[in-house]
Amino acid sequence: MDDFIPPVDDPAIVALAKMLLPLAKFQNGLTIRVSENCKNIVASLNRKHSVLMINHSDRFDPLCACALSSECGENFNFLASREQFDRQFGFAGWVLQHLGTYSVIRGRKVERASAKETVKILVQGKHKLAQFPEGDVTGRDDAVLPLKEDGLINLFEAQRQLLKLTGESLHVLPVAMYYEVRHDSIKQMTDCINRLENAFHISSLNTIELSFEQKIKRLVSHYIAHLSNLYGVVLMHKQSLSAELKELSRKITLMAARGNGISFDAEEDDAVLLYGVRAELRKAAEPCAISHCRYKHKLQDMSKSKHEIFVHDLDLAEQLLILASTLESTKFTPEIAWRVLDRLELEVIGKTTPKGHRTAWVDAAPPIDLAPIFNRFELDNQDGLAEIDKQVRSAILEMMQKMQNKCKTVVSV
């Protein structure tokens, strides 16, 4: 597939996907509850240029975003990382594309084709755009991480064009998603812990006195130790599991960069470094001109195999960063335990197993009119970027806290 994947407006595929939503929710033990307030606010933005800014705490957020689109009776456009389109030998990419999703290559300062598509969708206003502005899964219910600056700049560019063409505002809608783990999940999560202990060959006699949290963190520690040994990495930052995971991720990313002659800035943020190396690796893997030389074909096949190994390494590095972010949560709640076990299962066992039922609660804050903030952006770019970042993040976090408190009054955790 090409580097940039544009969205395809395919009502038939969207309708089929909405029909299959109940099955997807059932298979993943997930109930999705979209508040009436959220549906009313989305409906109030009909015929208005708008973008939904959704927190990205869980790997099932895209499924919840699709459910939100369905319950609101609308077809959204979505933005997803370019590597998602390569899953399942490109079939996942075809499905995503025909659901109205387009791609972005993370790591490049400006991915022009994707940025241009974002602005076009917002200015045309045919569909609402739904995106996860934090950029990756955070695993957090207690924080909303800083929004990606490039994405915010695209919003301001769309607002600029709208004011010039029609004088209309772009409306930014903060949307919060919060996942509640039911009581019946504890038994199944315990079974999951036992399966992972068996995979690591940890004797249950050595864990019988440990708490639920201690058992899970011990699994993470074994996971780190095995990977460190595999990659020949000596970890220096031992103050926390999160710090170890970040260091391991960074060192694996640097190995991939050096192994492919990719230059990097040693001061770069871990995620920026990872995405930058991945983008350069993708560029280096672009197919060469057709040749009739058999030896050249052989070398190309060898290079492809090497490339696939490095892609796997970078995928692993990304999973380590997500796990590190999850473990930085201020409290080790059942929701955090569920996510940590889910990540470990995927990496250690190669598949996920049932860990009980969860409910995803979805709500929205009042929409933000971007036009007044655009005036501040025109005077001082950083001031405008900081203002929309602050307003969106604080609105989402406030809604998440309200949903958490509501869940605690109904079901004690």
LUMDOKE-798083 format. One record per residue (C-alpha): z, x, y; residue number from 1. Coordinates in nm, 2 decimals, padded with zeros to 4 digits, always signed. Layout:
<rs>
R/Z/X/Y/NUM
...
</rs>
This chain:
<rs>
R/+00.00/+00.00/+00.00/1
R/-00.06/+00.11/+00.36/2
R/+00.22/+00.25/+00.58/3
R/+00.27/-00.06/+00.79/4
R/+00.28/-00.40/+00.61/5
R/+00.21/-00.69/+00.85/6
R/+00.34/-01.04/+00.78/7
R/+00.12/-01.31/+00.61/8
R/+00.16/-01.67/+00.71/9
R/+00.15/-01.84/+00.36/10
R/+00.31/-02.18/+00.36/11
R/+00.25/-02.23/-00.01/12
R/+00.45/-01.92/-00.11/13
R/+00.72/-02.00/+00.14/14
R/+00.75/-02.35/+00.00/15
R/+00.77/-02.21/-00.36/16
R/+01.04/-01.96/-00.26/17
R/+01.25/-02.24/-00.10/18
R/+01.21/-02.44/-00.43/19
R/+01.34/-02.14/-00.62/20
R/+01.64/-02.08/-00.39/21
R/+01.89/-02.28/-00.60/22
R/+01.80/-02.08/-00.91/23
R/+01.84/-01.75/-00.72/24
R/+02.18/-01.86/-00.59/25
R/+02.29/-01.97/-00.94/26
R/+02.18/-01.65/-01.10/27
R/+02.38/-01.45/-00.85/28
R/+02.69/-01.67/-00.86/29
R/+02.65/-01.75/-00.49/30
R/+02.71/-02.06/-00.29/31
R/+02.56/-02.05/+00.07/32
R/+02.72/-02.27/+00.33/33
R/+02.54/-02.30/+00.66/34
R/+02.75/-02.47/+00.93/35
R/+02.63/-02.78/+01.11/36
R/+02.70/-02.59/+01.43/37
R/+02.46/-02.31/+01.32/38
R/+02.18/-02.56/+01.22/39
R/+02.22/-02.75/+01.55/40
R/+02.20/-02.43/+01.76/41
R/+01.89/-02.31/+01.57/42
R/+01.73/-02.66/+01.62/43
R/+01.81/-02.64/+02.00/44
R/+01.59/-02.33/+02.02/45
R/+01.28/-02.52/+01.90/46
R/+00.98/-02.43/+02.11/47
R/+01.17/-02.14/+02.26/48
R/+01.11/-01.77/+02.21/49
R/+01.41/-01.65/+02.00/50
R/+01.54/-01.39/+01.76/51
R/+01.83/-01.42/+01.52/52
R/+02.05/-01.11/+01.51/53
R/+02.24/-01.12/+01.18/54
R/+02.52/-00.88/+01.06/55
R/+02.43/-00.69/+00.75/56
R/+02.75/-00.66/+00.54/57
R/+02.61/-00.74/+00.19/58
R/+02.30/-00.69/-00.02/59
R/+02.26/-01.06/-00.05/60
R/+02.21/-01.11/+00.32/61
R/+01.83/-01.15/+00.29/62
R/+01.88/-01.43/+00.04/63
R/+02.12/-01.60/+00.28/64
R/+01.87/-01.56/+00.57/65
R/+01.61/-01.73/+00.35/66
R/+01.86/-02.01/+00.28/67
R/+01.93/-02.04/+00.65/68
R/+01.55/-02.07/+00.72/69
R/+01.53/-02.34/+00.45/70
R/+01.83/-02.55/+00.57/71
R/+01.70/-02.54/+00.92/72
R/+01.36/-02.67/+00.81/73
R/+01.19/-02.37/+00.96/74
R/+00.98/-02.07/+00.85/75
R/+01.12/-01.74/+01.00/76
R/+00.96/-01.41/+01.02/77
R/+01.17/-01.12/+00.88/78
R/+01.18/-00.75/+00.93/79
R/+01.25/-00.52/+00.63/80
R/+01.26/-00.14/+00.57/81
R/+00.92/-00.01/+00.44/82
R/+01.07/+00.11/+00.11/83
R/+01.16/-00.24/+00.01/84
R/+00.78/-00.32/-00.01/85
R/+00.74/-00.06/-00.29/86
R/+00.99/-00.21/-00.53/87
R/+00.86/-00.34/-00.86/88
R/+00.53/-00.15/-00.83/89
R/+00.44/-00.33/-00.51/90
R/+00.49/-00.68/-00.63/91
R/+00.81/-00.72/-00.43/92
R/+00.61/-00.61/-00.13/93
R/+00.35/-00.88/-00.18/94
R/+00.62/-01.14/-00.21/95
R/+00.80/-01.02/+00.10/96
R/+00.48/-01.01/+00.30/97
R/+00.38/-01.36/+00.20/98
R/+00.72/-01.48/+00.30/99
R/+00.65/-01.37/+00.66/100
R/+00.81/-01.03/+00.63/101
R/+00.68/-00.71/+00.79/102
R/+00.78/-00.35/+00.76/103
R/+00.95/-00.08/+00.96/104
R/+00.97/+00.29/+00.87/105
R/+01.32/+00.40/+00.96/106
R/+01.37/+00.75/+01.09/107
R/+01.08/+00.76/+01.33/108
R/+01.18/+00.73/+01.69/109
R/+00.90/+00.48/+01.75/110
R/+00.71/+00.31/+01.47/111
R/+00.44/+00.18/+01.69/112
R/+00.28/-00.07/+01.45/113
R/+00.61/-00.23/+01.37/114
R/+00.73/-00.24/+01.73/115
R/+00.40/-00.39/+01.84/116
R/+00.43/-00.66/+01.57/117
R/+00.79/-00.74/+01.68/118
R/+00.69/-00.79/+02.04/119
R/+00.38/-01.00/+01.93/120
R/+00.59/-01.24/+01.72/121
R/+00.85/-01.29/+01.99/122
R/+00.59/-01.34/+02.27/123
R/+00.38/-01.58/+02.06/124
R/+00.69/-01.78/+01.96/125
R/+00.53/-01.94/+01.66/126
R/+00.82/-01.86/+01.44/127
R/+01.17/-01.73/+01.50/128
R/+01.23/-01.37/+01.41/129
R/+01.53/-01.30/+01.19/130
R/+01.65/-00.94/+01.16/131
R/+01.95/-00.72/+01.07/132
R/+02.00/-00.50/+01.38/133
R/+02.26/-00.27/+01.23/134
R/+01.98/-00.13/+01.03/135
R/+02.13/-00.11/+00.68/136
R/+02.40/-00.27/+00.46/137
R/+02.74/-00.18/+00.61/138
R/+02.97/-00.34/+00.35/139
R/+03.20/-00.43/+00.64/140
R/+03.38/-00.76/+00.73/141
R/+03.60/-00.60/+00.99/142
R/+03.34/-00.45/+01.22/143
R/+02.98/-00.48/+01.34/144
R/+02.82/-00.14/+01.37/145
R/+02.62/-00.03/+01.68/146
R/+02.28/-00.20/+01.69/147
R/+01.97/+00.02/+01.66/148
R/+01.84/+00.11/+02.00/149
R/+01.47/+00.10/+01.91/150
R/+01.51/-00.26/+01.80/151
R/+01.68/-00.36/+02.12/152
R/+01.41/-00.19/+02.33/153
R/+01.15/-00.41/+02.15/154
R/+01.34/-00.72/+02.26/155
R/+01.33/-00.60/+02.62/156
R/+00.96/-00.53/+02.60/157
R/+00.90/-00.88/+02.47/158
R/+01.11/-01.02/+02.75/159
R/+00.91/-00.82/+03.00/160
R/+00.58/-00.96/+02.87/161
R/+00.72/-01.32/+02.86/162
R/+00.83/-01.30/+03.23/163
R/+00.49/-01.17/+03.33/164
R/+00.29/-01.43/+03.13/165
R/+00.50/-01.75/+03.15/166
R/+00.83/-01.67/+03.32/167
R/+01.02/-01.78/+03.00/168
R/+01.33/-01.62/+02.86/169
R/+01.38/-01.46/+02.52/170
R/+01.69/-01.61/+02.35/171
R/+01.90/-01.38/+02.13/172
R/+02.10/-01.57/+01.87/173
R/+02.40/-01.39/+01.71/174
R/+02.44/-01.51/+01.35/175
R/+02.74/-01.42/+01.13/176
R/+02.76/-01.41/+00.76/177
R/+03.09/-01.38/+00.57/178
R/+03.14/-01.37/+00.19/179
R/+03.44/-01.52/+00.03/180
R/+03.54/-01.41/-00.32/181
R/+03.69/-01.69/-00.53/182
R/+04.01/-01.66/-00.73/183
R/+03.81/-01.68/-01.06/184
R/+03.64/-01.35/-00.97/185
R/+03.95/-01.14/-01.02/186
R/+03.93/-01.17/-01.41/187
R/+03.56/-01.08/-01.41/188
R/+03.60/-00.79/-01.17/189
R/+03.87/-00.66/-01.40/190
R/+03.63/-00.68/-01.69/191
R/+03.38/-00.49/-01.47/192
R/+03.64/-00.22/-01.41/193
R/+03.69/-00.19/-01.78/194
R/+03.31/-00.15/-01.84/195
R/+03.29/+00.12/-01.57/196
R/+03.59/+00.30/-01.72/197
R/+03.42/+00.30/-02.05/198
R/+03.10/+00.44/-01.89/199
R/+03.31/+00.73/-01.74/200
R/+03.51/+00.76/-02.06/201
R/+03.84/+00.70/-01.88/202
R/+04.12/+00.60/-02.12/203
R/+04.28/+00.27/-02.03/204
R/+04.61/+00.43/-02.11/205
R/+04.57/+00.65/-01.80/206
R/+04.51/+00.35/-01.57/207
R/+04.76/+00.10/-01.70/208
R/+05.01/+00.16/-01.42/209
R/+04.75/+00.17/-01.14/210
R/+04.69/-00.12/-00.90/211
R/+04.36/-00.30/-00.87/212
R/+04.26/-00.09/-00.56/213
R/+04.37/+00.24/-00.72/214
R/+04.16/+00.17/-01.03/215
R/+03.85/+00.11/-00.83/216
R/+03.90/+00.41/-00.61/217
R/+03.96/+00.62/-00.92/218
R/+03.62/+00.50/-01.04/219
R/+03.46/+00.61/-00.71/220
R/+03.63/+00.95/-00.74/221
R/+03.48/+01.00/-01.09/222
R/+03.14/+00.89/-00.96/223
R/+03.16/+01.15/-00.69/224
R/+03.27/+01.42/-00.93/225
R/+02.98/+01.36/-01.17/226
R/+02.72/+01.36/-00.90/227
R/+02.87/+01.67/-00.74/228
R/+02.84/+01.85/-01.07/229
R/+02.49/+01.73/-01.13/230
R/+02.36/+01.85/-00.79/231
R/+02.57/+02.16/-00.79/232
R/+02.75/+02.05/-00.47/233
R/+03.09/+02.18/-00.36/234
R/+03.26/+01.92/-00.13/235
R/+03.46/+02.05/+00.16/236
R/+03.59/+01.73/+00.32/237
R/+03.85/+01.60/+00.08/238
R/+04.05/+01.38/+00.33/239
R/+03.90/+01.05/+00.20/240
R/+03.66/+00.91/-00.05/241
R/+03.44/+00.79/+00.24/242
R/+03.42/+01.15/+00.38/243
R/+03.33/+01.29/+00.04/244
R/+03.06/+01.03/-00.01/245
R/+02.91/+01.11/+00.33/246
R/+02.91/+01.48/+00.27/247
R/+02.75/+01.44/-00.07/248
R/+02.48/+01.21/+00.07/249
R/+02.41/+01.46/+00.35/250
R/+02.38/+01.75/+00.11/251
R/+02.15/+01.56/-00.13/252
R/+01.93/+01.47/+00.17/253
R/+01.92/+01.83/+00.29/254
R/+01.82/+01.94/-00.06/255
R/+01.53/+01.70/-00.04/256
R/+01.43/+01.82/+00.30/257
R/+01.44/+02.19/+00.21/258
R/+01.26/+02.12/-00.12/259
R/+00.97/+01.97/+00.07/260
R/+00.96/+02.21/+00.37/261
R/+01.08/+01.93/+00.61/262
R/+01.24/+02.04/+00.93/263
R/+01.56/+01.87/+01.05/264
R/+01.82/+01.87/+01.32/265
R/+02.15/+01.99/+01.17/266
R/+02.34/+01.78/+01.43/267
R/+02.16/+01.45/+01.34/268
R/+02.36/+01.15/+01.23/269
R/+02.37/+01.11/+00.85/270
R/+02.16/+00.79/+00.84/271
R/+01.91/+00.92/+01.10/272
R/+01.87/+01.24/+00.90/273
R/+01.82/+01.04/+00.58/274
R/+01.56/+00.81/+00.72/275
R/+01.38/+01.09/+00.90/276
R/+01.35/+01.29/+00.58/277
R/+01.23/+00.99/+00.39/278
R/+00.97/+00.91/+00.66/279
R/+00.84/+01.27/+00.64/280
R/+00.83/+01.26/+00.26/281
R/+00.63/+00.94/+00.27/282
R/+00.38/+01.10/+00.51/283
R/+00.35/+01.41/+00.28/284
R/+00.27/+01.18/-00.02/285
R/-00.03/+01.02/+00.14/286
R/-00.33/+01.04/-00.11/287
R/-00.57/+01.33/-00.08/288
R/-00.94/+01.31/-00.06/289
R/-01.11/+01.22/-00.40/290
R/-01.20/+01.53/-00.60/291
R/-01.39/+01.59/-00.92/292
R/-01.18/+01.90/-01.00/293
R/-00.96/+01.83/-01.30/294
R/-00.72/+02.10/-01.22/295
R/-00.67/+01.96/-00.87/296
R/-00.60/+01.62/-01.03/297
R/-00.34/+01.79/-01.25/298
R/-00.17/+01.95/-00.95/299
R/-00.17/+01.62/-00.77/300
R/+00.00/+01.45/-01.07/301
R/+00.26/+01.73/-01.07/302
R/+00.32/+01.68/-00.70/303
R/+00.35/+01.30/-00.75/304
R/+00.62/+01.35/-01.02/305
R/+00.81/+01.59/-00.79/306
R/+00.78/+01.34/-00.50/307
R/+00.92/+01.06/-00.72/308
R/+01.22/+01.27/-00.80/309
R/+01.29/+01.33/-00.43/310
R/+01.24/+00.96/-00.35/311
R/+01.51/+00.88/-00.62/312
R/+01.74/+01.14/-00.46/313
R/+01.70/+00.98/-00.12/314
R/+01.76/+00.64/-00.26/315
R/+02.08/+00.77/-00.41/316
R/+02.18/+00.93/-00.08/317
R/+02.14/+00.59/+00.09/318
R/+02.36/+00.42/-00.17/319
R/+02.63/+00.68/-00.11/320
R/+02.62/+00.61/+00.26/321
R/+02.65/+00.23/+00.20/322
R/+02.94/+00.29/-00.03/323
R/+03.11/+00.52/+00.22/324
R/+03.07/+00.26/+00.50/325
R/+03.22/-00.01/+00.27/326
R/+03.52/+00.21/+00.19/327
R/+03.59/+00.26/+00.57/328
R/+03.70/-00.10/+00.60/329
R/+04.06/-00.13/+00.74/330
R/+04.17/-00.34/+00.44/331
R/+04.08/-00.33/+00.07/332
R/+04.01/-00.70/+00.03/333
R/+03.87/-00.88/-00.28/334
R/+03.54/-00.89/-00.09/335
R/+03.54/-00.51/-00.05/336
R/+03.64/-00.46/-00.41/337
R/+03.34/-00.68/-00.52/338
R/+03.09/-00.48/-00.32/339
R/+03.22/-00.14/-00.44/340
R/+03.21/-00.25/-00.80/341
R/+02.86/-00.40/-00.74/342
R/+02.73/-00.07/-00.61/343
R/+02.89/+00.13/-00.88/344
R/+02.74/-00.09/-01.15/345
R/+02.39/-00.06/-01.02/346
R/+02.42/+00.32/-01.00/347
R/+02.63/+00.39/-01.32/348
R/+02.53/+00.12/-01.56/349
R/+02.18/+00.05/-01.41/350
R/+02.24/-00.33/-01.38/351
R/+02.50/-00.57/-01.24/352
R/+02.71/-00.80/-01.44/353
R/+02.89/-01.13/-01.34/354
R/+03.19/-01.06/-01.12/355
R/+03.28/-01.42/-01.04/356
R/+03.16/-01.67/-00.78/357
R/+03.13/-01.61/-00.41/358
R/+03.07/-01.83/-00.11/359
R/+02.86/-01.71/+00.18/360
R/+02.95/-01.88/+00.51/361
R/+02.69/-01.87/+00.79/362
R/+02.75/-01.96/+01.15/363
R/+02.60/-01.89/+01.49/364
R/+02.73/-01.83/+01.84/365
R/+02.57/-01.97/+02.16/366
R/+02.23/-01.80/+02.23/367
R/+02.22/-01.53/+02.48/368
R/+01.95/-01.55/+02.76/369
R/+01.80/-01.20/+02.77/370
R/+01.63/-01.25/+03.11/371
R/+01.95/-01.17/+03.33/372
R/+02.02/-00.86/+03.11/373
R/+01.66/-00.76/+03.14/374
R/+01.71/-00.72/+03.51/375
R/+02.00/-00.48/+03.44/376
R/+01.78/-00.30/+03.19/377
R/+01.51/-00.25/+03.46/378
R/+01.76/-00.09/+03.69/379
R/+01.93/+00.12/+03.42/380
R/+01.79/+00.12/+03.06/381
R/+02.12/+00.24/+02.91/382
R/+02.32/-00.02/+03.10/383
R/+02.10/-00.31/+02.97/384
R/+02.10/-00.17/+02.61/385
R/+02.48/-00.14/+02.62/386
R/+02.53/-00.49/+02.75/387
R/+02.32/-00.67/+02.49/388
R/+02.47/-00.46/+02.22/389
R/+02.82/-00.55/+02.33/390
R/+02.75/-00.92/+02.37/391
R/+02.58/-00.96/+02.03/392
R/+02.84/-00.75/+01.83/393
R/+03.14/-00.92/+01.99/394
R/+03.00/-01.26/+01.93/395
R/+02.92/-01.19/+01.56/396
R/+03.26/-01.02/+01.50/397
R/+03.45/-01.32/+01.66/398
R/+03.27/-01.56/+01.43/399
R/+03.33/-01.34/+01.13/400
R/+03.70/-01.34/+01.21/401
R/+03.71/-01.71/+01.25/402
R/+03.54/-01.76/+00.91/403
R/+03.78/-01.52/+00.75/404
R/+04.09/-01.70/+00.89/405
R/+03.94/-02.04/+00.78/406
R/+03.90/-01.91/+00.42/407
R/+04.25/-01.77/+00.42/408
R/+04.39/-02.11/+00.51/409
R/+04.20/-02.27/+00.22/410
R/+04.22/-02.00/-00.05/411
R/+04.48/-01.73/-00.04/412
R/+04.35/-01.38/-00.11/413
</rs>
